């Protein structure tokens, strides 16, 4: 009998499994991608453009967004729609959502990909720890604001680009801002990803009868620019050491495309994937009481009510 790793280490085995793919196209499907100007988001936007999707790109950097728009038009004949928002400001998210809804009353696919990783604690203008806000609160708020359009566009899919970093823990609901404990980058990142898992599973349950699916995925250990906002030494370490051990970002784009387009997943919701393979999140993460508490806190910090309420 082959040796099986404990559940907590099964993700290591899963990382080496063959990956699934689909030839199904997305012609005419309206797809919104956040964080599309670099890394996983950029590779995903290009792949979706090749497969016929109508792209809405929610980006922070206008110059990079315009360049991407021109590239997609030149290479794939796709006229992507650009929307700007800095996820450090939740008002930006609200404003962008309003503009999107004014032009697109239905959305078929939402990919929450935008993220940030910090070595040092940063507080946003909204008063939240930056990683928690950009990774979790902004995607929570955006998904809420677009809920009506997702329901109108059903069957529709929401994909949260999460991370195995949730296994680092770090979520302390009494100290979300890391004011009373030493700031550790990996654990702050893990905290945001745990919150995203918990609220996404609750969204999936709320939408289960409305043909809107919500799934999460770890995008694999791939080369991206995340973390390159940190100090010079970290950038050197990432560029000249860490990057050599990472894989091509198109692996992630292929996995996201499979989750967004495969007919096999039409009614699959509330599932965590390691790329394209189902996986259990860390066992200590999934707790109903904690889920409800994180949900309430997320609502309060974004000043929004119940999803679909």
Secondary structure as UniProt FT lines:
FT   HELIX           7..9
FT   HELIX           10..14
FT   TURN            15..16
FT   TURN            27..28
FT   STRAND          30..34
FT   TURN            36..37
FT   HELIX           39..50
FT   TURN            51..52
FT   STRAND          54..59
FT   HELIX           62..76
FT   STRAND          81..84
FT   TURN            87..88
FT   HELIX           90..103
FT   STRAND          109..112
FT   TURN            125..126
FT   HELIX           130..131
FT   HELIX           132..137
FT   HELIX           138..145
FT   HELIX           147..152
FT   STRAND          156..162
FT   HELIX           164..168
FT   TURN            173..174
FT   TURN            176..177
FT   HELIX           185..206
FT   TURN            207..211
FT   STRAND          212..218
FT   TURN            226..229
FT   HELIX           232..240
FT   HELIX           242..245
FT   HELIX           250..261
FT   HELIX           263..265
FT   TURN            266..267
FT   STRAND          272..274
FT   TURN            275..276
FT   STRAND          277..279
FT   TURN            283..285
FT   HELIX           288..302
FT   TURN            307..308
//
